[in-house]
Amino acid sequence: MQPLPSLDRIKIFADGASLPSMLASARDPRIAGFTTNPTLMHKAGLTDYRAFAHEVLAAIKDKPISFEVFADEIPEMRRQAREIATWGDNVYVKIPITNTRREPASGLIRELSTAGVKLNVTAICTLEQVRDTAQALKGGAPSVVSVFAGRIADTGRDPIPLMKEALQICRGAGSTVELLWASPRELLNIIQAAEIGCDIITVTPDLLKKLELVGKDLGEFSLETVQMFYRDAQAAGFKL
């Protein structure tokens, strides 16, 4: 059996908007940073974006945290981005690759990056978007290019060839530009991302729990599965 790649070669960022979960992850030495987004915040029942962000940043000061703009007009995206950037030295501002009308954000990305704003460009699904983003970020502040490999896989496409090419594009933009594998669907994605040399991958709390399974003996896993089936059949009181 082929040996698993070392996870030391990839940074794992916790993805979520629950303060208790984020604080627990901050104590986990495997977690190198954090990402959030408006959808996760909405699902968590948050209503005060600024208050939540400041609460998180008061507790987590030594790891990068991405907070996303939520405006749809470029001028307001700019204003929000500049405010968010002032919240902390470890803050990355998430900018979607386009607005809801498909208007590209590359000009704003270039402007902010050149001005020293650390960015996480998000919702990327195509290589054309990767190229535009990498070009806009080249020579600017430290930045992250978030390619939604999980969503690509959801369409029936293998994301690995695209992620390999995206990595080369990001490398061509300089050492300040990192590639992030976003929206992983299973633990295997972490292994795949590490294997191709991706810089960062996001993980949800549920996926993080599965890290304990990396390298687990498959024969032992098989036995545990049989034991689980037996216990549940007994607990259900099944009879034939």
C-alpha positions as CSV (number, residue, x, y, z in Angstrom):
1,M,0.0,0.0,0.0
2,Q,1.3,3.4,-1.0
3,P,2.3,5.5,2.1
4,L,0.3,8.5,3.0
5,P,1.9,11.9,2.4
6,S,2.8,13.9,5.5
7,L,0.2,16.5,6.5
8,D,3.1,18.6,7.8
9,R,3.4,19.9,4.2
10,I,0.0,21.6,4.2
11,K,-1.6,24.2,6.5
12,I,-5.0,23.3,7.8
13,F,-7.4,26.2,8.4
14,A,-10.6,25.7,10.4
15,D,-13.7,26.8,8.6
16,G,-16.7,28.0,10.7
17,A,-18.4,30.8,12.6
18,S,-18.9,29.3,16.1
19,L,-16.8,31.1,18.6
20,P,-16.5,28.1,21.0
21,S,-15.5,25.9,18.1
22,M,-12.9,28.5,16.9
23,L,-11.4,28.8,20.4
24,A,-11.1,25.0,20.7
25,S,-9.5,24.9,17.2
26,A,-7.1,27.7,18.2
27,R,-5.7,25.3,20.9
28,D,-5.2,22.6,18.4
29,P,-1.6,22.6,17.1
30,R,-2.7,21.2,13.8
31,I,-4.8,24.3,13.0
32,A,-2.7,27.1,11.4
33,G,-5.5,29.6,10.6
34,F,-9.2,30.3,10.2
35,T,-11.7,31.2,7.6
36,T,-15.3,32.4,7.9
37,N,-18.0,33.6,5.4
38,P,-21.4,35.2,5.6
39,T,-23.2,31.9,5.0
40,L,-21.5,30.2,7.9
41,M,-22.2,33.3,10.1
42,H,-25.9,33.2,9.1
43,K,-26.2,29.5,9.9
44,A,-24.7,30.2,13.3
45,G,-27.4,32.8,14.0
46,L,-25.0,35.8,14.1
47,T,-26.5,39.2,13.5
48,D,-23.7,41.6,14.5
49,Y,-20.8,41.0,12.1
50,R,-18.4,43.5,13.6
51,A,-19.0,42.4,17.2
52,F,-18.4,38.8,16.3
53,A,-15.2,39.6,14.5
54,H,-13.8,41.7,17.3
55,E,-14.7,38.9,19.8
56,V,-12.8,36.4,17.7
57,L,-9.8,38.6,17.2
58,A,-9.6,39.5,20.9
59,A,-9.1,35.8,21.6
60,I,-7.1,34.6,18.5
61,K,-4.2,37.0,17.8
62,D,-1.4,34.7,16.4
63,K,-3.1,32.9,13.5
64,P,-4.5,34.3,10.3
65,I,-8.3,34.8,10.1
66,S,-10.3,35.6,7.0
67,F,-13.4,37.8,7.2
68,E,-15.4,38.4,4.0
69,V,-17.0,41.6,2.6
70,F,-20.7,41.2,1.9
71,A,-21.5,44.1,-0.3
72,D,-22.3,43.7,-4.0
73,E,-21.3,47.1,-5.3
74,I,-17.5,47.5,-5.9
75,P,-17.2,50.8,-4.1
76,E,-18.9,49.4,-1.0
77,M,-16.8,46.3,-1.2
78,R,-13.8,48.6,-1.1
79,R,-15.0,50.5,1.9
80,Q,-15.8,47.2,3.8
81,A,-12.5,45.7,2.9
82,R,-10.5,48.7,4.1
83,E,-12.4,48.6,7.5
84,I,-12.0,44.9,7.9
85,A,-8.3,45.2,7.2
86,T,-8.0,47.5,10.3
87,W,-9.3,45.0,12.7
88,G,-6.0,43.2,13.2
89,D,-2.6,42.3,11.8
90,N,-3.7,38.7,11.4
91,V,-6.8,39.6,9.3
92,Y,-7.2,38.6,5.7
93,V,-10.0,40.2,3.8
94,K,-12.1,37.8,1.7
95,I,-13.1,39.3,-1.6
96,P,-15.3,37.2,-4.0
97,I,-14.0,36.8,-7.5
98,T,-17.1,38.6,-8.9
99,N,-20.2,40.2,-7.6
100,T,-23.7,38.8,-8.2
101,R,-23.8,40.3,-11.7
102,R,-20.6,38.6,-12.8
103,E,-18.7,41.9,-12.7
104,P,-15.0,40.9,-12.0
105,A,-13.4,42.1,-8.8
106,S,-9.8,41.9,-10.2
107,G,-9.4,45.7,-10.3
108,L,-10.3,46.0,-6.7
109,I,-8.2,43.0,-5.8
110,R,-5.2,44.6,-7.5
111,E,-5.8,48.0,-5.8
112,L,-6.2,46.5,-2.3
113,S,-3.2,44.1,-2.6
114,T,-0.9,46.9,-3.9
115,A,-2.0,49.0,-1.0
116,G,-0.9,46.3,1.5
117,V,-4.2,44.7,2.3
118,K,-3.9,41.0,2.9
119,L,-6.5,39.2,0.8
120,N,-8.2,35.9,0.5
121,V,-9.9,35.8,-3.0
122,T,-12.8,33.4,-2.7
123,A,-15.5,31.5,-4.7
124,I,-13.0,30.6,-7.5
125,C,-14.0,27.7,-9.7
126,T,-12.2,28.2,-13.0
127,L,-8.6,28.4,-14.2
128,E,-9.3,31.7,-15.9
129,Q,-10.4,33.1,-12.5
130,V,-7.2,31.8,-11.0
131,R,-5.1,33.5,-13.7
132,D,-6.9,36.8,-13.3
133,T,-6.5,36.6,-9.5
134,A,-2.8,35.6,-9.5
135,Q,-2.0,38.5,-11.9
136,A,-3.9,41.0,-9.8
137,L,-2.1,39.8,-6.6
138,K,1.4,39.6,-8.1
139,G,3.8,41.8,-6.3
140,G,1.3,42.7,-3.6
141,A,0.6,41.9,0.0
142,P,0.5,38.2,1.3
143,S,-2.6,36.6,-0.2
144,V,-4.6,33.5,-0.6
145,V,-6.3,32.1,-3.7
146,S,-9.3,30.0,-2.6
147,V,-10.3,27.5,-5.3
148,F,-13.5,25.6,-4.4
149,A,-12.3,22.1,-5.3
150,G,-15.2,20.5,-3.4
151,R,-17.8,22.4,-5.5
152,I,-15.9,21.5,-8.7
153,A,-16.1,17.8,-7.6
154,D,-19.8,18.3,-6.9
155,T,-20.3,18.8,-10.7
156,G,-18.7,15.4,-11.5
157,R,-15.4,16.9,-12.5
158,D,-12.1,15.7,-11.0
159,P,-10.6,18.8,-9.3
160,I,-7.1,17.5,-9.0
161,P,-5.9,18.4,-12.5
162,L,-7.3,21.8,-12.1
163,M,-5.8,22.3,-8.7
164,K,-2.4,21.2,-10.0
165,E,-2.5,23.8,-12.7
166,A,-3.8,26.4,-10.3
167,L,-0.8,25.7,-8.1
168,Q,1.6,26.4,-10.9
169,I,-0.2,29.6,-11.8
170,C,0.0,30.8,-8.1
171,R,3.7,29.8,-8.0
172,G,4.3,32.0,-11.0
173,A,2.8,35.0,-9.2
174,G,5.5,34.8,-6.4
175,S,6.0,33.5,-2.9
176,T,3.4,35.8,-1.4
177,V,0.5,34.1,-3.2
178,E,-0.8,30.8,-1.7
179,L,-3.3,28.3,-3.0
180,L,-6.1,27.2,-0.8
181,W,-8.2,24.0,-1.4
182,A,-11.7,25.1,-0.4
183,S,-14.9,23.2,0.4
184,P,-13.4,19.7,0.9
185,R,-15.9,17.0,1.1
186,E,-14.0,14.2,2.8
187,L,-10.8,13.4,4.7
188,L,-9.2,12.1,1.5
189,N,-9.3,15.6,0.1
190,I,-6.7,16.7,2.8
191,I,-4.4,13.9,1.6
192,Q,-4.9,14.8,-2.0
193,A,-4.2,18.5,-1.4
194,A,-1.1,17.7,0.6
195,E,0.1,15.3,-2.1
196,I,-0.1,17.9,-5.0
197,G,1.7,20.5,-2.8
198,C,-1.3,22.8,-2.1
199,D,-0.4,25.4,0.5
200,I,-3.6,25.4,2.6
201,I,-6.9,23.5,3.0
202,T,-10.0,24.4,5.0
203,V,-11.7,21.9,7.2
204,T,-15.0,21.9,9.0
205,P,-15.2,20.8,12.7
206,D,-16.7,17.4,11.5
207,L,-13.9,16.8,9.1
208,L,-11.3,17.8,11.7
209,K,-12.5,15.0,13.9
210,K,-11.7,12.5,11.2
211,L,-8.1,13.5,11.2
212,E,-7.6,10.9,13.9
213,L,-8.4,8.2,11.2
214,V,-5.4,9.1,9.0
215,G,-3.3,6.0,8.6
216,K,-5.6,3.8,10.6
217,D,-5.1,0.1,10.1
218,L,-7.8,-1.0,7.6
219,G,-8.2,-4.5,9.1
220,E,-8.9,-2.9,12.5
221,F,-11.3,-0.5,10.8
222,S,-13.1,-3.5,9.2
223,L,-13.5,-5.2,12.6
224,E,-14.8,-2.1,14.2
225,T,-17.4,-1.8,11.5
226,V,-18.6,-5.4,12.1
227,Q,-18.7,-4.7,15.8
228,M,-20.8,-1.6,15.2
229,F,-23.3,-3.5,13.1
230,Y,-23.6,-6.2,15.7
231,R,-24.1,-3.8,18.6
232,D,-26.8,-1.8,16.7
233,A,-28.6,-5.0,15.7
234,Q,-28.6,-6.1,19.4
235,A,-29.7,-2.7,20.6
236,A,-32.6,-2.7,18.1
237,G,-33.7,-6.1,19.3
238,F,-33.9,-7.6,15.8
239,K,-35.2,-11.2,15.5
240,L,-35.8,-13.4,12.5
